[in-house]
Amino acid sequence: MLRLVEDLRRARDHARSRATVLRCFGFGARNLVINATPGDADVMPDGNLVKGEALLDGVDLYLIDRATSESLRFPEVALSAYGAIRESLATEWVVLHNPDTGRVLALDTAERSALYHPGEPLPPRDRAEFCRPLLHWLAVGDGNVVLHAGAVARHGRALIVAGAGNAGKTTLIRACLDAGFAMLGDNVVEVTRAEHGPSRVLGVYPTVKVRPDPVVPAAADWPAPQWDAEASKHIYSLAGSLGTGFTAEPQGIAGLLVLDPAAPPIPEVLPLAAAMFKVAPNTVGQFPLFEEEVLRRTGAVLGRLPIHTVGQMPATDIAPMVESLLAVPGDVTREDPTLDVDVIIPVHNGARFVGEAIDSALAQAFPGALTVWCIDDASTDDSVAVLTAAAAQDGRIQVLRNERNRGVAATRNLGVQAGSAEFIAFLDQDDRWWPGKLALQLAALATGPALGYVTGLQVLELVEGQPRPGWTRPEWFERPQPGSIPSTLLVRRRVFSEVGPLDETMMHGGDDTDWFARARRRGIPYRMLDVPVATRRVHSGNRSAAPGNEGDLLTAVRRHLTEPGATP
């Protein structure tokens, strides 16, 4: 990464020396000053961003040419979503790179200046939502959050509109435009932090994406669109065409509306956890890097809003429905269901990391009660002192002790037996949960009583100064991995009882593999969320992966391969 950082600084100096064209555009909560040459006219976001005026008060974006981009020495690492280089987070730069197209986007977070080469070809969506990852990175740096959502406004109050692809956001926005509302975007909005009052939402991209044969057609006076073959939609670039129909000015937020084809055609209140499940995964998936912070801030924003959901309705009913939601007082309280969770943390010589694990559990925000059961398995280090001190600080922590070392399975079972909550979650002593983990998983379980348990993706983190263990692969550390492990699991208590306790003959691991296999053998419905929910620390002290402990895992595998009906 050090070579790349040097190259990026050199590329910026070169771009500064040759830039003769300066153009300013509004870019969410800030201005973006594009430094270019006359030959870069085709890259300019005319029609896709609103023009600004404050050339001296903006983030500088330097357009670099193909030769400069090809001179950058990128590290040989696997790329995350959208070509993001996760290793760049350890420097002052944030970088993404698409080797296939040559696209480069890099932000110096200290100087707040950026480099951009669009690559070839430049897809219509990338042109319409100009430098969208840069918007996300800058918003994070400013304490804000960019949501994958649209918004409409009237009289200074805005309704944020979210939903999965093709849920009807554009149809709603088109109907509202015809009724005299202003739009703030159909796919991306920025929400400011609330230091001295309620959050506000800003428009960024005055663009609209319309399917062929739409419910509400494009306006006759709109300019000709571009065809986005990937999304099978026409993209209209409307800066300068909508007039007062688009606003980039901050608007007060009246609430959130989640579009769901399965919902009734009349708005109904949506619990916070369910709203997080609908909004957060799409947001995290659309904007590369800083995923943990985005989850935290999305939860904070949604937690202060009235939230409704609605299904399909006649186009003529859309604008009156939105008008009624804009009239809802901002201090409306929701009657969210109470969902109690027991968190089970088995501890054996875990003094070094267990405090962080506990903190990540206590930081979970969801409508219910949380009890953290820390069960010490005859540790010989300072684990008991760490647990006792934590319990003295927070009454949600309960500490139990095994008089002799009984193994991780028996220790987990003891925690399950001690609790009584409807839902059970496990967290290993050296792992930590992501913000929103429980809220997202509880919302998933709320989609139907038949769903027995939920897992999610895990992010592997190698402890600094330690070699990568032989049981891991390099690519596992480069992007989130499927996580059928205890630290990603949330299970209904009745389902845990149906499957049965963890096998206590497995002293050093393999008990979780055995439990998941038994659950699947029984055909219990489950879901793995496509978002990270836990960080798994990898180090020489991992118990289940320690030399000599692989026997329990092999036992679990053999058991389920040799039983009748098993398949490899």
C-alpha positions in Angstrom: 0.0 0.0 0.0 2.9 2.4 0.7 3.9 2.4 -3.0 0.3 3.1 -4.1 0.0 6.0 -1.6 3.2 7.5 -3.1 1.8 7.0 -6.6 -1.5 8.6 -5.7 0.2 11.7 -4.2 2.3 12.0 -7.3 -0.7 11.6 -9.6 -2.5 14.4 -7.7 0.4 16.7 -8.0 0.5 16.0 -11.8 -3.2 16.6 -12.1 -3.0 19.9 -10.3 -0.3 21.1 -12.6 -2.2 20.4 -15.7 -5.8 21.4 -14.6 -7.1 24.4 -16.5 -10.9 23.9 -16.0 -12.6 24.2 -12.7 -16.3 23.3 -12.4 -18.3 23.3 -9.1 -21.3 21.1 -8.4 -23.4 20.4 -5.3 -22.5 17.1 -3.8 -24.8 16.3 -0.9 -23.8 18.3 2.1 -20.8 19.8 0.4 -19.5 21.2 -2.9 -17.4 19.2 -5.4 -14.8 21.2 -7.4 -13.8 19.2 -10.4 -10.3 20.0 -11.7 -9.9 19.0 -15.3 -8.6 19.8 -18.8 -10.6 20.8 -21.9 -10.4 17.1 -23.0 -12.4 15.9 -20.0 -15.7 17.5 -21.0 -17.3 14.1 -21.6 -16.7 13.1 -18.0 -18.3 16.2 -16.5 -21.6 15.4 -14.6 -23.7 18.0 -16.4 -27.3 17.0 -16.0 -26.5 14.6 -13.1 -25.4 17.1 -10.4 -26.7 20.6 -9.6 -24.2 23.3 -10.4 -22.5 25.1 -7.4 -20.7 28.3 -7.0 -18.3 28.1 -4.0 -15.1 27.1 -5.8 -13.0 27.9 -2.7 -15.2 25.9 -0.3 -15.4 22.4 -1.7 -13.8 19.0 -2.0 -11.3 19.0 -4.9 -11.7 16.1 -7.4 -8.8 15.7 -9.9 -9.5 13.9 -13.1 -6.6 11.8 -14.1 -5.9 10.4 -17.6 -5.5 6.8 -18.6 -1.7 6.9 -18.6 -1.6 8.2 -15.1 -4.1 5.6 -13.9 -2.1 2.8 -15.5 1.1 4.0 -13.7 -0.4 3.4 -10.3 1.1 0.4 -8.6 -1.9 -1.4 -7.0 -1.2 -4.1 -4.4 -1.9 -7.7 -5.3 -4.9 -8.1 -3.1 -8.4 -9.4 -3.7 -10.9 -6.6 -4.3 -14.1 -6.0 -2.3 -17.4 -4.9 -3.7 -17.1 -2.3 -6.5 -13.4 -2.9 -6.6 -12.8 -1.4 -3.1 -9.3 -2.0 -1.7 -10.0 -2.8 2.0 -6.3 -2.6 2.8 -6.4 1.1 1.9 -8.3 1.8 5.2 -5.0 1.4 7.0 -3.7 4.5 5.3 -5.1 8.1 4.9 -6.4 7.1 1.4 -9.6 5.2 0.5 -9.3 3.5 -2.9 -11.3 1.4 -5.4 -10.0 0.0 -8.6 -11.6 -1.9 -11.4 -8.8 -3.6 -13.4 -11.2 -4.7 -16.2 -12.3 -1.1 -17.1 -9.4 0.8 -15.6 -11.7 2.8 -13.3 -9.9 4.4 -10.3 -11.4 6.4 -7.5 -9.3 7.5 -4.5 -9.9 9.9 -1.6 -7.2 11.4 0.6 -9.3 11.6 3.8 -6.8 13.9 5.5 -6.6 16.6 2.7 -10.2 15.8 1.5 -9.1 15.7 -2.2 -9.8 12.9 -4.6 -8.6 11.4 -7.9 -10.9 9.9 -10.5 -10.4 8.1 -13.8 -13.8 6.7 -15.1 -12.3 3.9 -17.1 -13.8 2.6 -20.4 -16.6 2.2 -21.0 -18.4 4.5 -18.5 -21.7 2.8 -17.7 -24.8 5.0 -17.7 -25.5 4.4 -14.0 -22.0 5.5 -13.1 -22.5 8.6 -15.2 -25.9 9.3 -13.6 -24.7 8.7 -10.0 -21.4 10.4 -10.5 -18.7 9.1 -8.1 -21.2 7.6 -5.7 -18.6 5.8 -3.6 -16.9 9.2 -3.1 -20.2 10.7 -1.9 -20.5 7.8 0.6 -16.9 8.2 1.9 -17.2 12.0 2.3 -20.5 11.6 4.2 -19.0 9.1 6.6 -16.1 11.6 7.2 -18.6 14.3 7.9 -20.6 12.2 10.4 -23.5 11.7 8.0 -24.8 8.6 6.2 -25.8 8.0 2.6 -28.9 5.8 2.2 -30.0 3.6 -0.7 -33.4 5.4 -0.9 -35.3 8.1 -2.6 -37.1 11.1 -1.1 -39.9 13.6 -1.9 -40.7 16.8 -0.1 -43.2 19.6 0.3 -43.2 22.7 2.4 -39.8 21.8 3.9 -40.8 18.3 5.1 -39.5 15.1 3.3 -40.5 11.5 3.2 -37.7 9.1 2.7 -38.8 6.2 0.4 -37.0 2.9 0.5 -37.5 -0.6 -0.9 -35.8 -3.3 -2.9 -35.2 -3.0 -6.6 -38.3 -2.5 -8.7 -40.4 -2.0 -5.5 -41.9 1.2 -7.0 -39.7 4.1 -5.7 -39.6 5.7 -9.2 -43.4 5.3 -9.7 -44.0 7.0 -6.4 -41.6 9.8 -7.2 -43.1 10.4 -10.7 -46.6 10.5 -9.3 -45.4 13.0 -6.6 -43.7 15.2 -9.2 -46.9 15.4 -11.2 -48.7 16.5 -8.0 -46.3 19.4 -7.3 -43.9 17.7 -4.9 -40.1 18.2 -5.1 -37.9 15.1 -5.4 -34.5 14.7 -3.6 -33.5 11.6 -5.7 -34.9 8.2 -6.6 -32.0 6.1 -5.4 -29.5 8.0 -3.2 -30.0 10.6 -0.5 -27.7 11.9 2.3 -28.9 12.3 5.8 -27.0 14.7 8.1 -26.1 14.1 11.7 -28.2 15.6 14.4 -26.0 17.5 16.8 -28.5 20.2 17.8 -31.8 18.9 16.5 -33.4 16.4 14.2 -31.6 15.0 11.2 -32.2 16.4 7.7 -32.1 14.8 4.3 -30.4 16.3 1.2 -30.9 15.5 -2.5 -27.8 14.6 -4.5 -28.6 13.3 -8.0 -31.4 14.8 -10.1 -31.8 11.7 -12.1 -34.7 9.3 -12.6 -34.6 5.7 -13.7 -37.7 4.5 -15.6 -38.6 1.1 -16.8 -40.1 0.5 -20.2 -43.9 0.9 -20.1 -43.9 2.5 -16.7 -47.0 3.0 -14.5 -46.4 6.8 -14.6 -44.7 7.8 -17.9 -41.7 10.1 -18.1 -42.7 13.8 -18.7 -42.9 14.8 -22.3 -40.5 17.7 -21.8 -37.7 15.7 -20.3 -34.5 15.4 -22.3 -33.8 12.1 -24.1 -32.6 9.4 -21.7 -29.7 6.9 -21.8 -30.5 3.2 -21.8 -29.0 1.2 -18.9 -28.8 -2.3 -20.3 -27.7 -3.7 -16.9 -30.8 -2.5 -15.1 -33.1 -2.5 -18.2 -34.1 1.1 -17.5 -34.0 4.5 -19.1 -32.0 7.0 -17.1 -33.1 10.7 -17.3 -30.5 13.3 -16.3 -32.7 16.2 -15.2 -30.4 18.9 -13.6 -31.7 22.1 -15.1 -34.8 20.5 -16.4 -36.9 20.0 -13.3 -36.7 23.5 -11.9 -38.3 23.5 -8.5 -39.1 19.8 -9.1 -35.7 18.9 -7.6 -34.2 20.3 -4.4 -30.7 19.8 -3.0 -31.6 21.9 0.1 -31.8 20.2 3.5 -35.3 19.1 4.4 -36.8 18.1 7.7 -37.6 14.4 7.8 -41.2 13.5 8.4 -40.7 9.8 8.2 -39.7 6.7 6.3 -41.9 4.8 3.9 -40.8 1.2 3.0 -42.4 0.0 -0.2 -43.2 -3.7 -0.1 -45.3 -5.5 -2.8 -46.5 -7.9 -0.1 -47.8 -5.2 2.1 -51.4 -3.9 2.0 -52.3 -0.9 -0.2 -52.9 1.3 2.9 -49.9 2.5 5.0 -49.4 0.7 8.2 -46.8 1.2 11.0 -43.6 -0.9 10.5 -41.5 -1.9 13.5 -38.0 -0.5 13.7 -36.3 -3.9 13.5 -38.3 -4.7 10.3 -37.4 -1.4 8.8 -33.7 -2.0 9.5 -34.0 -5.3 7.8 -35.5 -3.7 4.7 -33.1 -0.6 4.5 -29.7 -1.5 6.0 -28.7 -4.5 3.9 -29.4 -2.6 0.6 -27.5 0.4 1.9 -24.5 -1.6 3.0 -24.5 -3.5 -0.2 -24.6 -0.4 -2.4 -21.8 1.6 -0.8 -18.3 0.1 -0.4 -16.3 0.2 2.9 -17.2 1.6 6.3 -20.0 -0.9 6.5 -20.0 -1.2 10.3 -20.3 2.6 10.7 -23.1 2.7 8.1 -25.1 0.1 10.0 -24.7 2.1 13.2 -25.7 5.4 11.7 -28.6 3.9 9.7 -30.0 2.5 12.9 -29.6 5.9 14.6 -31.5 7.7 11.9 -34.3 5.2 11.6 -34.7 5.0 15.4 -35.9 8.6 15.4 -38.5 8.4 12.6 -42.1 7.4 12.2 -41.9 4.4 9.9 -44.7 2.9 7.6 -44.9 0.3 4.9 -47.3 0.1 2.0 -47.9 -2.1 -1.0 -49.0 -1.4 -4.5 -51.9 1.1 -5.1 -53.4 3.0 -8.0 -51.1 5.8 -9.2 -53.9 8.3 -8.5 -53.8 7.4 -4.8 -50.0 7.8 -4.3 -49.7 11.6 -3.9 -52.6 11.9 -1.3 -51.0 9.0 0.6 -47.7 10.7 0.7 -49.3 14.0 1.7 -51.0 12.2 4.7 -47.6 10.8 5.8 -45.9 14.2 5.6 -48.6 15.4 8.0 -47.7 12.8 10.7 -46.0 14.5 13.7 -42.3 13.7 14.0 -42.6 12.6 17.6 -45.0 9.7 16.9 -44.0 6.7 19.0 -44.2 3.1 17.6 -45.5 0.2 19.5 -42.7 -2.2 18.6 -43.0 -5.8 19.9 -40.7 -6.7 22.8 -38.1 -9.3 21.9 -35.9 -10.6 24.6 -32.5 -12.1 23.8 -30.0 -14.1 25.9 -26.4 -13.7 24.8 -24.1 -16.6 25.7 -20.4 -15.9 25.9 -18.2 -18.9 27.0 -14.9 -17.8 28.4 -11.7 -19.6 28.9 -8.5 -17.6 29.4 -10.1 -14.8 27.3 -9.1 -11.8 29.4 -7.4 -10.1 26.4 -10.5 -9.8 24.1 -13.6 -10.7 26.0 -14.2 -7.0 27.1 -14.6 -6.0 23.5 -17.0 -8.9 22.9 -19.2 -7.9 25.8 -19.2 -4.2 24.7 -20.3 -5.2 21.2 -23.2 -7.2 22.7 -24.3 -4.4 25.0 -24.2 -1.9 22.1 -26.9 -3.7 20.2 -30.1 -1.6 19.8 -33.4 -3.4 19.4 -36.9 -3.3 21.0 -36.4 -5.7 23.8 -34.4 -6.8 26.8 -30.8 -8.1 26.6 -29.1 -10.4 29.1 -25.4 -11.2 28.6 -24.4 -14.5 30.2 -20.6 -14.8 30.7 -19.7 -18.3 31.8 -16.0 -18.7 32.8 -14.7 -22.2 32.2 -12.1 -22.4 34.9 -9.8 -19.8 33.4 -6.3 -19.4 34.8 -5.8 -15.8 33.6 -7.6 -12.6 34.6 -10.8 -13.5 32.9 -12.9 -13.7 36.1 -11.7 -10.2 37.2 -12.6 -8.8 33.7 -16.0 -10.3 33.8 -16.7 -9.2 37.4 -15.7 -5.7 36.7 -17.9 -5.6 33.6 -20.9 -6.9 35.5 -20.4 -4.3 38.2 -20.8 -1.6 35.5 -23.8 -3.0 33.7 -26.7 -4.9 35.3 -27.4 -6.8 32.0 -24.3 -8.9 32.5 -24.5 -12.1 34.5 -21.4 -14.1 35.4 -21.3 -17.9 36.0 -18.3 -20.1 36.7 -17.4 -23.7 36.2 -15.4 -25.2 39.1 -13.4 -27.3 36.6 -12.8 -27.0 32.9 -15.8 -28.6 31.1 -15.2 -27.5 27.5 -16.9 -25.0 25.3 -20.0 -27.0 24.5 -20.9 -27.6 28.1 -20.2 -24.0 28.9 -22.5 -22.8 26.2 -25.2 -25.2 27.3 -24.9 -23.8 30.9 -25.6 -20.4 29.6 -28.6 -21.5 27.6 -30.0 -23.3 30.7 -29.5 -20.2 32.9 -31.5 -17.9 30.6 -35.2 -17.9 29.6 -35.4 -15.3 26.7 -37.3 -16.3 23.6 -34.2 -15.8 21.5 -30.7 -17.1 22.0 -27.5 -15.7 20.5 -23.9 -16.9 21.0 -20.7 -14.9 20.9 -17.2 -16.2 21.3 -14.9 -14.5 23.7 -12.5 -13.2 21.0 -15.2 -12.1 18.4 -17.4 -9.0 18.3 -20.7 -8.2 16.8 -21.4 -5.5 14.2 -23.9 -2.8 15.1 -27.4 -3.8 14.1 -26.7 -7.5 14.2 -29.5 -8.4 16.5 -32.0 -5.9 15.0 -31.5 -7.3 11.5 -31.7 -10.9 12.6 -34.8 -10.3 14.8 -36.4 -8.6 11.9 -35.6 -11.6 9.6 -37.2 -14.0 12.2 -40.2 -11.8 12.4 -41.0 -12.5 8.7 -42.5 -15.8 9.7 -42.7 -18.2 12.7 -41.5 -21.1 10.6 -38.0 -19.5 10.3 -36.0 -21.2 13.1 -32.7 -19.4 13.1 -30.6 -16.8 11.3 -26.9 -16.4 10.6 -25.0 -13.9 8.5 -21.6 -13.1 7.0 -18.4 -13.0 9.1 -15.4 -10.8 8.6 -12.1 -12.5 9.5 -9.5 -10.3 11.2 -6.0 -11.5 11.7 -4.6 -10.3 15.0 -1.7 -7.9 14.4 1.7 -9.5 14.6 0.5 -13.0 14.2 1.0 -15.2 11.1 -2.0 -16.5 9.2 -2.9 -19.9 10.6 -2.6 -22.9 8.2 -6.3 -23.7 8.5 -7.2 -20.4 6.9 -6.9 -19.2 3.3 -5.7 -15.8 2.3 -8.9 -14.9 0.4 -11.0 -15.4 3.5 -9.5 -12.2 4.9 -10.3 -10.1 1.8 -14.1 -10.1 1.9 -16.9 -11.2 4.2 -17.4 -15.0 4.3 -20.5 -17.2 5.0 -20.7 -17.6 8.7 -22.3 -20.7 10.1 -20.6 -20.2 13.4 -21.8 -19.5 16.9 -21.0 -15.8 16.8 -23.3 -15.2 13.8 -26.2 -17.3 15.1 -29.6 -16.1 16.5 -32.0 -18.9 17.2 -35.5 -19.3 18.7 -35.3 -21.0 22.1 -37.9 -23.6 21.1 -35.9 -24.4 18.0 -32.7 -24.8 20.0 -34.6 -27.2 22.3 -35.9 -29.1 19.4 -32.5 -29.7 17.9 -31.0 -30.4 21.3 -28.1 -29.1 23.3 -24.5 -28.9 22.1 -22.6 -32.2 22.3 -20.6 -31.9 25.5 -18.3 -34.8 24.5 -16.7 -32.3 22.1 -14.5 -30.4 24.5 -12.6 -28.3 22.0 -14.9 -27.4 19.1 -16.9 -29.2 16.5 -20.0 -28.9 18.7 -21.3 -26.0 16.6 -20.7 -27.9 13.3 -22.6 -30.9 14.9 -25.5 -28.6 16.0 -25.9 -26.9 12.6 -25.9 -30.3 10.9 -28.6 -31.7 13.2 -30.7 -28.6 12.6 -30.4 -29.0 8.8 -31.1 -32.7 9.1 -34.4 -31.9 10.8 -35.2 -29.5 7.9 -35.6 -26.4 10.1 -35.9 -23.4 7.9 -33.1 -20.9 8.3 -31.7 -17.8 6.6 -28.2 -16.5 6.2 -28.2 -12.7 5.8 -26.1 -11.3 3.0 -24.5 -8.7 5.3 -21.7 -8.9 7.9 -22.9 -9.5 11.4 -19.7 -10.5 13.3 -16.0 -10.0 13.1 -14.1 -13.2 13.9 -10.6 -12.7 15.3 -8.0 -15.2 14.1 -5.0 -15.8 16.3 -2.9 -18.5 17.8 -5.2 -18.8 20.8 -8.3 -19.8 18.9 -9.4 -22.9 20.8 -11.3 -24.8 18.1 -8.5 -24.3 15.5 -5.6 -25.1 17.9 -3.3 -28.0 17.0 -4.7 -31.3 18.3 -8.3 -30.0 18.6 -9.3 -31.0 15.1 -10.5 -34.4 16.3 -13.9 -33.1 17.5 -14.5 -31.4 14.2 -13.7 -34.6 12.3 -16.0 -36.5 14.6 -18.8 -34.2 13.9 -18.3 -34.4 10.1 -18.0 -38.3 10.2 -21.1 -38.5 12.3 -23.3 -36.7 9.8 -21.8 -38.4 6.8 -22.3 -41.9 8.1 -25.8 -41.5 9.5 -28.7 -42.8 7.2 -29.7 -40.2 4.7 -26.5 -38.2 4.9 -25.1 -36.8 1.7 -21.5 -35.6 1.2 
